[in-house]
């Protein structure tokens, strides 16, 4: 399974992780960064007055391989 994992900083400077399953792999890194940067200004997620996904720092594609043992 492939997923996009992005690391954000909250408005208080805390690290936040966000992931998205089965991302569009035809997008360039620049396009993905641009899309992730659009999340912060929307201020969709907050907790105790803190915007949780304020600024994006990094993103990666993570592929998980499952092996059935029995």
PDB file of N, CA, C and O in Angstrom:
ATOM      1  N   UNK A   1       0.836  -1.167   0.000  1.00  0.00           N
ATOM      2  CA  UNK A   1       0.000   0.000   0.000  1.00  0.00           C
ATOM      3  C   UNK A   1       0.882   1.231   0.000  1.00  0.00           C
ATOM      4  O   UNK A   1       1.887   1.286   0.709  1.00  0.00           O
ATOM      5  N   UNK A   2       0.508   2.212  -0.791  1.00  0.00           N
ATOM      6  CA  UNK A   2       1.261   3.455  -0.908  1.00  0.00           C
ATOM      7  C   UNK A   2       0.497   4.570  -0.226  1.00  0.00           C
ATOM      8  O   UNK A   2      -0.721   4.670  -0.374  1.00  0.00           O
ATOM      9  N   UNK A   3       1.207   5.421   0.528  1.00  0.00           N
ATOM     10  CA  UNK A   3       0.561   6.580   1.128  1.00  0.00           C
ATOM     11  C   UNK A   3       1.510   7.763   1.140  1.00  0.00           C
ATOM     12  O   UNK A   3       2.730   7.604   1.156  1.00  0.00           O
ATOM     13  N   UNK A   4       0.930   8.942   1.130  1.00  0.00           N
ATOM     14  CA  UNK A   4       1.671  10.192   1.238  1.00  0.00           C
ATOM     15  C   UNK A   4       1.659  10.580   2.704  1.00  0.00           C
ATOM     16  O   UNK A   4       0.597  10.670   3.320  1.00  0.00           O
ATOM     17  N   UNK A   5       2.833  10.810   3.261  1.00  0.00           N
ATOM     18  CA  UNK A   5       2.955  11.225   4.660  1.00  0.00           C
ATOM     19  C   UNK A   5       3.601  12.599   4.679  1.00  0.00           C
ATOM     20  O   UNK A   5       4.701  12.783   4.156  1.00  0.00           O
ATOM     21  N   UNK A   6       2.919  13.564   5.281  1.00  0.00           N
ATOM     22  CA  UNK A   6       3.418  14.930   5.347  1.00  0.00           C
ATOM     23  C   UNK A   6       3.616  15.337   6.796  1.00  0.00           C
ATOM     24  O   UNK A   6       2.827  14.984   7.672  1.00  0.00           O
ATOM     25  N   UNK A   7       4.685  16.088   7.029  1.00  0.00           N
ATOM     26  CA  UNK A   7       4.985  16.611   8.354  1.00  0.00           C
ATOM     27  C   UNK A   7       4.693  18.110   8.322  1.00  0.00           C
ATOM     28  O   UNK A   7       5.229  18.844   7.492  1.00  0.00           O
ATOM     29  N   UNK A   8       3.843  18.545   9.232  1.00  0.00           N
ATOM     30  CA  UNK A   8       3.476  19.953   9.361  1.00  0.00           C
ATOM     31  C   UNK A   8       3.958  20.476  10.704  1.00  0.00           C
ATOM     32  O   UNK A   8       4.312  19.701  11.593  1.00  0.00           O
ATOM     33  N   UNK A   9       3.968  21.785  10.844  1.00  0.00           N
ATOM     34  CA  UNK A   9       4.174  22.437  12.137  1.00  0.00           C
ATOM     35  C   UNK A   9       2.891  23.162  12.482  1.00  0.00           C
ATOM     36  O   UNK A   9       2.275  23.796  11.625  1.00  0.00           O
ATOM     37  N   UNK A  10       2.493  23.070  13.731  1.00  0.00           N
ATOM     38  CA  UNK A  10       1.307  23.781  14.190  1.00  0.00           C
ATOM     39  C   UNK A  10       1.673  25.244  14.408  1.00  0.00           C
ATOM     40  O   UNK A  10       2.848  25.608  14.349  1.00  0.00           O
ATOM     41  N   UNK A  11       0.683  26.076  14.657  1.00  0.00           N
ATOM     42  CA  UNK A  11       0.958  27.495  14.909  1.00  0.00           C
ATOM     43  C   UNK A  11       1.765  27.682  16.191  1.00  0.00           C
ATOM     44  O   UNK A  11       2.367  28.737  16.391  1.00  0.00           O
ATOM     45  N   UNK A  12       1.787  26.674  17.062  1.00  0.00           N
ATOM     46  CA  UNK A  12       2.586  26.721  18.287  1.00  0.00           C
ATOM     47  C   UNK A  12       3.954  26.060  18.094  1.00  0.00           C
ATOM     48  O   UNK A  12       4.736  25.973  19.040  1.00  0.00           O
ATOM     49  N   UNK A  13       4.248  25.591  16.863  1.00  0.00           N
ATOM     50  CA  UNK A  13       5.552  24.994  16.578  1.00  0.00           C
ATOM     51  C   UNK A  13       5.641  23.497  16.819  1.00  0.00           C
ATOM     52  O   UNK A  13       6.717  22.914  16.688  1.00  0.00           O
ATOM     53  N   UNK A  14       4.528  22.865  17.169  1.00  0.00           N
ATOM     54  CA  UNK A  14       4.546  21.423  17.411  1.00  0.00           C
ATOM     55  C   UNK A  14       4.472  20.658  16.095  1.00  0.00           C
ATOM     56  O   UNK A  14       3.850  21.113  15.136  1.00  0.00           O
ATOM     57  N   UNK A  15       5.109  19.499  16.059  1.00  0.00           N
ATOM     58  CA  UNK A  15       5.120  18.640  14.875  1.00  0.00           C
ATOM     59  C   UNK A  15       3.806  17.874  14.757  1.00  0.00           C
ATOM     60  O   UNK A  15       3.320  17.304  15.734  1.00  0.00           O
ATOM     61  N   UNK A  16       3.233  17.866  13.549  1.00  0.00           N
ATOM     62  CA  UNK A  16       1.993  17.154  13.268  1.00  0.00           C
ATOM     63  C   UNK A  16       2.200  16.289  12.028  1.00  0.00           C
ATOM     64  O   UNK A  16       2.816  16.740  11.062  1.00  0.00           O
ATOM     65  N   UNK A  17       1.707  15.079  12.036  1.00  0.00           N
ATOM     66  CA  UNK A  17       1.826  14.176  10.893  1.00  0.00           C
ATOM     67  C   UNK A  17       0.451  13.968  10.277  1.00  0.00           C
ATOM     68  O   UNK A  17      -0.538  13.767  10.982  1.00  0.00           O
ATOM     69  N   UNK A  18       0.403  14.020   8.950  1.00  0.00           N
ATOM     70  CA  UNK A  18      -0.833  13.816   8.195  1.00  0.00           C
ATOM     71  C   UNK A  18      -0.531  12.815   7.097  1.00  0.00           C
ATOM     72  O   UNK A  18       0.517  12.909   6.458  1.00  0.00           O
ATOM     73  N   UNK A  19      -1.422  11.858   6.859  1.00  0.00           N
ATOM     74  CA  UNK A  19      -1.186  10.884   5.799  1.00  0.00           C
ATOM     75  C   UNK A  19      -2.426  10.718   4.933  1.00  0.00           C
ATOM     76  O   UNK A  19      -3.556  10.926   5.374  1.00  0.00           O
ATOM     77  N   UNK A  20      -2.174  10.335   3.685  1.00  0.00           N
ATOM     78  CA  UNK A  20      -3.227  10.170   2.689  1.00  0.00           C
ATOM     79  C   UNK A  20      -2.952   8.887   1.921  1.00  0.00           C
ATOM     80  O   UNK A  20      -1.888   8.736   1.320  1.00  0.00           O
ATOM     81  N   UNK A  21      -3.914   7.955   1.939  1.00  0.00           N
ATOM     82  CA  UNK A  21      -3.740   6.665   1.275  1.00  0.00           C
ATOM     83  C   UNK A  21      -3.954   6.784  -0.228  1.00  0.00           C
ATOM     84  O   UNK A  21      -4.794   7.559  -0.686  1.00  0.00           O
ATOM     85  N   UNK A  22      -3.194   6.017  -0.982  1.00  0.00           N
ATOM     86  CA  UNK A  22      -3.291   5.932  -2.441  1.00  0.00           C
ATOM     87  C   UNK A  22      -3.235   7.284  -3.148  1.00  0.00           C
ATOM     88  O   UNK A  22      -4.178   7.653  -3.849  1.00  0.00           O
ATOM     89  N   UNK A  23      -2.139   8.030  -2.971  1.00  0.00           N
ATOM     90  CA  UNK A  23      -2.033   9.338  -3.618  1.00  0.00           C
ATOM     91  C   UNK A  23      -1.817   9.206  -5.133  1.00  0.00           C
ATOM     92  O   UNK A  23      -1.441   8.146  -5.632  1.00  0.00           O
ATOM     93  N   UNK A  24      -2.063  10.301  -5.841  1.00  0.00           N
ATOM     94  CA  UNK A  24      -1.835  10.370  -7.283  1.00  0.00           C
ATOM     95  C   UNK A  24      -0.328  10.467  -7.521  1.00  0.00           C
ATOM     96  O   UNK A  24       0.266  11.512  -7.252  1.00  0.00           O
ATOM     97  N   UNK A  25       0.294   9.412  -8.015  1.00  0.00           N
ATOM     98  CA  UNK A  25       1.748   9.387  -8.198  1.00  0.00           C
ATOM     99  C   UNK A  25       2.196  10.093  -9.474  1.00  0.00           C
ATOM    100  O   UNK A  25       3.394  10.177  -9.743  1.00  0.00           O
ATOM    101  N   UNK A  26       1.257  10.599 -10.259  1.00  0.00           N
ATOM    102  CA  UNK A  26       1.650  11.329 -11.471  1.00  0.00           C
ATOM    103  C   UNK A  26       1.995  12.784 -11.160  1.00  0.00           C
ATOM    104  O   UNK A  26       2.524  13.483 -12.024  1.00  0.00           O
ATOM    105  N   UNK A  27       1.707  13.251  -9.951  1.00  0.00           N
ATOM    106  CA  UNK A  27       2.027  14.622  -9.542  1.00  0.00           C
ATOM    107  C   UNK A  27       3.524  14.747  -9.268  1.00  0.00           C
ATOM    108  O   UNK A  27       4.153  13.823  -8.752  1.00  0.00           O
ATOM    109  N   UNK A  28       4.081  15.901  -9.620  1.00  0.00           N
ATOM    110  CA  UNK A  28       5.493  16.174  -9.340  1.00  0.00           C
ATOM    111  C   UNK A  28       5.640  16.586  -7.875  1.00  0.00           C
ATOM    112  O   UNK A  28       4.659  16.972  -7.240  1.00  0.00           O
ATOM    113  N   UNK A  29       6.860  16.507  -7.333  1.00  0.00           N
ATOM    114  CA  UNK A  29       7.053  16.972  -5.954  1.00  0.00           C
ATOM    115  C   UNK A  29       6.615  18.427  -5.765  1.00  0.00           C
ATOM    116  O   UNK A  29       6.065  18.778  -4.722  1.00  0.00           O
ATOM    117  N   UNK A  30       6.854  19.260  -6.757  1.00  0.00           N
ATOM    118  CA  UNK A  30       6.442  20.661  -6.667  1.00  0.00           C
ATOM    119  C   UNK A  30       4.933  20.821  -6.599  1.00  0.00           C
ATOM    120  O   UNK A  30       4.426  21.669  -5.865  1.00  0.00           O
ATOM    121  N   UNK A  31       4.217  20.010  -7.358  1.00  0.00           N
ATOM    122  CA  UNK A  31       2.758  20.056  -7.331  1.00  0.00           C
ATOM    123  C   UNK A  31       2.226  19.586  -5.980  1.00  0.00           C
ATOM    124  O   UNK A  31       1.297  20.180  -5.432  1.00  0.00           O
ATOM    125  N   UNK A  32       2.809  18.532  -5.452  1.00  0.00           N
ATOM    126  CA  UNK A  32       2.382  18.015  -4.154  1.00  0.00           C
ATOM    127  C   UNK A  32       2.641  19.052  -3.064  1.00  0.00           C
ATOM    128  O   UNK A  32       1.794  19.279  -2.201  1.00  0.00           O
ATOM    129  N   UNK A  33       3.815  19.677  -3.110  1.00  0.00           N
ATOM    130  CA  UNK A  33       4.135  20.698  -2.115  1.00  0.00           C
ATOM    131  C   UNK A  33       3.141  21.853  -2.203  1.00  0.00           C
ATOM    132  O   UNK A  33       2.672  22.350  -1.179  1.00  0.00           O
ATOM    133  N   UNK A  34       2.820  22.277  -3.418  1.00  0.00           N
ATOM    134  CA  UNK A  34       1.862  23.366  -3.599  1.00  0.00           C
ATOM    135  C   UNK A  34       0.490  23.029  -3.041  1.00  0.00           C
ATOM    136  O   UNK A  34      -0.161  23.872  -2.423  1.00  0.00           O
ATOM    137  N   UNK A  35       0.052  21.795  -3.261  1.00  0.00           N
ATOM    138  CA  UNK A  35      -1.242  21.367  -2.735  1.00  0.00           C
ATOM    139  C   UNK A  35      -1.233  21.306  -1.205  1.00  0.00           C
ATOM    140  O   UNK A  35      -2.193  21.723  -0.558  1.00  0.00           O
ATOM    141  N   UNK A  36      -0.156  20.790  -0.635  1.00  0.00           N
ATOM    142  CA  UNK A  36      -0.069  20.702   0.822  1.00  0.00           C
ATOM    143  C   UNK A  36       0.014  22.086   1.465  1.00  0.00           C
ATOM    144  O   UNK A  36      -0.509  22.291   2.561  1.00  0.00           O
ATOM    145  N   UNK A  37       0.660  23.029   0.798  1.00  0.00           N
ATOM    146  CA  UNK A  37       0.764  24.397   1.326  1.00  0.00           C
ATOM    147  C   UNK A  37      -0.596  25.090   1.373  1.00  0.00           C
ATOM    148  O   UNK A  37      -0.768  26.062   2.108  1.00  0.00           O
ATOM    149  N   UNK A  38      -1.540  24.613   0.615  1.00  0.00           N
ATOM    150  CA  UNK A  38      -2.879  25.206   0.602  1.00  0.00           C
ATOM    151  C   UNK A  38      -3.695  24.794   1.824  1.00  0.00           C
ATOM    152  O   UNK A  38      -4.717  25.416   2.113  1.00  0.00           O
ATOM    153  N   UNK A  39      -3.270  23.767   2.543  1.00  0.00           N
ATOM    154  CA  UNK A  39      -4.016  23.291   3.713  1.00  0.00           C
ATOM    155  C   UNK A  39      -3.915  24.283   4.877  1.00  0.00           C
ATOM    156  O   UNK A  39      -4.915  24.556   5.541  1.00  0.00           O
ATOM    157  N   UNK A  40      -2.727  24.818   5.129  1.00  0.00           N
ATOM    158  CA  UNK A  40      -2.493  25.707   6.271  1.00  0.00           C
ATOM    159  C   UNK A  40      -3.424  26.907   6.346  1.00  0.00           C
ATOM    160  O   UNK A  40      -4.081  27.102   7.368  1.00  0.00           O
ATOM    161  N   UNK A  41      -3.501  27.713   5.301  1.00  0.00           N
ATOM    162  CA  UNK A  41      -4.359  28.905   5.365  1.00  0.00           C
ATOM    163  C   UNK A  41      -5.851  28.603   5.547  1.00  0.00           C
ATOM    164  O   UNK A  41      -6.610  29.484   5.951  1.00  0.00           O
ATOM    165  N   UNK A  42      -6.277  27.380   5.257  1.00  0.00           N
ATOM    166  CA  UNK A  42      -7.684  27.033   5.425  1.00  0.00           C
ATOM    167  C   UNK A  42      -8.095  26.934   6.898  1.00  0.00           C
ATOM    168  O   UNK A  42      -9.269  27.080   7.238  1.00  0.00           O
ATOM    169  N   UNK A  43      -7.108  26.684   7.761  1.00  0.00           N
ATOM    170  CA  UNK A  43      -7.337  26.567   9.207  1.00  0.00           C
ATOM    171  C   UNK A  43      -8.492  25.613   9.516  1.00  0.00           C
ATOM    172  O   UNK A  43      -9.398  25.939  10.284  1.00  0.00           O
ATOM    173  N   UNK A  44      -8.441  24.440   8.908  1.00  0.00           N
ATOM    174  CA  UNK A  44      -9.489  23.441   9.081  1.00  0.00           C
ATOM    175  C   UNK A  44      -9.428  22.723  10.417  1.00  0.00           C
ATOM    176  O   UNK A  44     -10.457  22.315  10.956  1.00  0.00           O
ATOM    177  N   UNK A  45      -8.224  22.569  10.953  1.00  0.00           N
ATOM    178  CA  UNK A  45      -8.048  21.769  12.162  1.00  0.00           C
ATOM    179  C   UNK A  45      -7.404  22.621  13.252  1.00  0.00           C
ATOM    180  O   UNK A  45      -6.331  23.191  13.053  1.00  0.00           O
ATOM    181  N   UNK A  46      -8.060  22.701  14.390  1.00  0.00           N
ATOM    182  CA  UNK A  46      -7.486  23.446  15.507  1.00  0.00           C
ATOM    183  C   UNK A  46      -7.809  22.724  16.813  1.00  0.00           C
ATOM    184  O   UNK A  46      -8.764  21.954  16.915  1.00  0.00           O
ATOM    185  N   UNK A  47      -6.980  23.006  17.786  1.00  0.00           N
ATOM    186  CA  UNK A  47      -7.160  22.401  19.101  1.00  0.00           C
ATOM    187  C   UNK A  47      -6.677  23.403  20.134  1.00  0.00           C
ATOM    188  O   UNK A  47      -5.523  23.831  20.102  1.00  0.00           O
ATOM    189  N   UNK A  48      -7.551  23.771  21.040  1.00  0.00           N
ATOM    190  CA  UNK A  48      -7.220  24.725  22.111  1.00  0.00           C
ATOM    191  C   UNK A  48      -6.612  26.002  21.553  1.00  0.00           C
ATOM    192  O   UNK A  48      -5.642  26.521  22.106  1.00  0.00           O
ATOM    193  N   UNK A  49      -7.177  26.517  20.452  1.00  0.00           N
ATOM    194  CA  UNK A  49      -6.718  27.769  19.859  1.00  0.00           C
ATOM    195  C   UNK A  49      -5.478  27.654  18.990  1.00  0.00           C
ATOM    196  O   UNK A  49      -4.972  28.666  18.505  1.00  0.00           O
ATOM    197  N   UNK A  50      -4.988  26.466  18.789  1.00  0.00           N
ATOM    198  CA  UNK A  50      -3.773  26.224  18.012  1.00  0.00           C
ATOM    199  C   UNK A  50      -4.153  25.614  16.662  1.00  0.00           C
ATOM    200  O   UNK A  50      -4.858  24.606  16.610  1.00  0.00           O
ATOM    201  N   UNK A  51      -3.684  26.228  15.569  1.00  0.00           N
ATOM    202  CA  UNK A  51      -3.905  25.660  14.234  1.00  0.00           C
ATOM    203  C   UNK A  51      -2.950  24.488  14.058  1.00  0.00           C
ATOM    204  O   UNK A  51      -1.733  24.664  14.104  1.00  0.00           O
ATOM    205  N   UNK A  52      -3.500  23.283  13.855  1.00  0.00           N
ATOM    206  CA  UNK A  52      -2.677  22.072  13.879  1.00  0.00           C
ATOM    207  C   UNK A  52      -1.809  21.900  12.635  1.00  0.00           C
ATOM    208  O   UNK A  52      -0.675  21.438  12.757  1.00  0.00           O
ATOM    209  N   UNK A  53      -2.288  22.247  11.462  1.00  0.00           N
ATOM    210  CA  UNK A  53      -1.530  22.042  10.227  1.00  0.00           C
ATOM    211  C   UNK A  53      -1.217  23.404   9.607  1.00  0.00           C
ATOM    212  O   UNK A  53      -1.706  23.734   8.526  1.00  0.00           O
ATOM    213  N   UNK A  54      -0.404  24.179  10.297  1.00  0.00           N
ATOM    214  CA  UNK A  54      -0.126  25.563   9.912  1.00  0.00           C
ATOM    215  C   UNK A  54       0.810  25.654   8.711  1.00  0.00           C
ATOM    216  O   UNK A  54       0.483  26.307   7.720  1.00  0.00           O
ATOM    217  N   UNK A  55       1.972  25.005   8.789  1.00  0.00           N
ATOM    218  CA  UNK A  55       2.938  25.058   7.686  1.00  0.00           C
ATOM    219  C   UNK A  55       3.485  23.660   7.416  1.00  0.00           C
ATOM    220  O   UNK A  55       3.771  22.899   8.340  1.00  0.00           O
ATOM    221  N   UNK A  56       3.623  23.340   6.132  1.00  0.00           N
ATOM    222  CA  UNK A  56       4.153  22.036   5.745  1.00  0.00           C
ATOM    223  C   UNK A  56       5.679  22.101   5.745  1.00  0.00           C
ATOM    224  O   UNK A  56       6.262  23.072   5.264  1.00  0.00           O
ATOM    225  N   UNK A  57       6.318  21.074   6.281  1.00  0.00           N
ATOM    226  CA  UNK A  57       7.780  21.019   6.318  1.00  0.00           C
ATOM    227  C   UNK A  57       8.335  20.031   5.305  1.00  0.00           C
ATOM    228  O   UNK A  57       9.268  20.352   4.568  1.00  0.00           O
ATOM    229  N   UNK A  58       7.771  18.837   5.264  1.00  0.00           N
ATOM    230  CA  UNK A  58       8.288  17.805   4.372  1.00  0.00           C
ATOM    231  C   UNK A  58       7.184  16.809   4.053  1.00  0.00           C
ATOM    232  O   UNK A  58       6.179  16.715   4.757  1.00  0.00           O
ATOM    233  N   UNK A  59       7.398  16.075   2.981  1.00  0.00           N
ATOM    234  CA  UNK A  59       6.444  15.025   2.616  1.00  0.00           C
ATOM    235  C   UNK A  59       7.204  13.870   1.981  1.00  0.00           C
ATOM    236  O   UNK A  59       8.269  14.059   1.392  1.00  0.00           O
ATOM    237  N   UNK A  60       6.648  12.680   2.109  1.00  0.00           N
ATOM    238  CA  UNK A  60       7.296  11.501   1.534  1.00  0.00           C
ATOM    239  C   UNK A  60       6.237  10.499   1.112  1.00  0.00           C
ATOM    240  O   UNK A  60       5.128  10.487   1.647  1.00  0.00           O
ATOM    241  N   UNK A  61       6.585   9.667   0.160  1.00  0.00           N
ATOM    242  CA  UNK A  61       5.743   8.547  -0.220  1.00  0.00           C
ATOM    243  C   UNK A  61       6.243   7.329   0.542  1.00  0.00           C
ATOM    244  O   UNK A  61       7.434   7.021   0.515  1.00  0.00           O
ATOM    245  N   UNK A  62       5.341   6.643   1.218  1.00  0.00           N
ATOM    246  CA  UNK A  62       5.697   5.479   2.021  1.00  0.00           C
ATOM    247  C   UNK A  62       4.963   4.276   1.447  1.00  0.00           C
ATOM    248  O   UNK A  62       3.741   4.289   1.304  1.00  0.00           O
ATOM    249  N   UNK A  63       5.725   3.238   1.120  1.00  0.00           N
ATOM    250  CA  UNK A  63       5.123   2.028   0.594  1.00  0.00           C
ATOM    251  C   UNK A  63       5.268   0.915   1.616  1.00  0.00           C
ATOM    252  O   UNK A  63       6.369   0.641   2.094  1.00  0.00           O
ATOM    253  N   UNK A  64       4.164   0.281   1.947  1.00  0.00           N
ATOM    254  CA  UNK A  64       4.143  -0.793   2.914  1.00  0.00           C
ATOM    255  C   UNK A  64       3.921  -2.115   2.190  1.00  0.00           C
ATOM    256  O   UNK A  64       3.000  -2.247   1.384  1.00  0.00           O
ATOM    257  N   UNK A  65       4.763  -3.075   2.483  1.00  0.00           N
ATOM    258  CA  UNK A  65       4.625  -4.404   1.918  1.00  0.00           C
ATOM    259  C   UNK A  65       4.168  -5.346   3.015  1.00  0.00           C
ATOM    260  O   UNK A  65       4.808  -5.461   4.060  1.00  0.00           O
ATOM    261  N   UNK A  66       3.063  -6.014   2.770  1.00  0.00           N
ATOM    262  CA  UNK A  66       2.551  -6.961   3.753  1.00  0.00           C
ATOM    263  C   UNK A  66       2.891  -8.376   3.297  1.00  0.00           C
ATOM    264  O   UNK A  66       2.706  -8.727   2.132  1.00  0.00           O
ATOM    265  N   UNK A  67       3.380  -9.165   4.215  1.00  0.00           N
ATOM    266  CA  UNK A  67       3.717 -10.558   3.946  1.00  0.00           C
ATOM    267  C   UNK A  67       2.897 -11.452   4.875  1.00  0.00           C
ATOM    268  O   UNK A  67       3.024 -11.365   6.097  1.00  0.00           O
ATOM    269  N   UNK A  68       2.070 -12.293   4.306  1.00  0.00           N
ATOM    270  CA  UNK A  68       1.260 -13.198   5.103  1.00  0.00           C
ATOM    271  C   UNK A  68       2.161 -14.352   5.584  1.00  0.00           C
ATOM    272  O   UNK A  68       2.799 -15.034   4.782  1.00  0.00           O
ATOM    273  N   UNK A  69       2.194 -14.544   6.869  1.00  0.00           N
ATOM    274  CA  UNK A  69       3.037 -15.596   7.426  1.00  0.00           C
ATOM    275  C   UNK A  69       2.310 -16.922   7.535  1.00  0.00           C
ATOM    276  O   UNK A  69       2.919 -17.969   7.318  1.00  0.00           O
ATOM    277  N   UNK A  70       1.054 -16.910   7.857  1.00  0.00           N
ATOM    278  CA  UNK A  70       0.263 -18.139   7.926  1.00  0.00           C
ATOM    279  C   UNK A  70      -1.191 -17.800   7.869  1.00  0.00           C
ATOM    280  O   UNK A  70      -2.036 -18.695   7.913  1.00  0.00           O
TER     281      UNK A  70
END
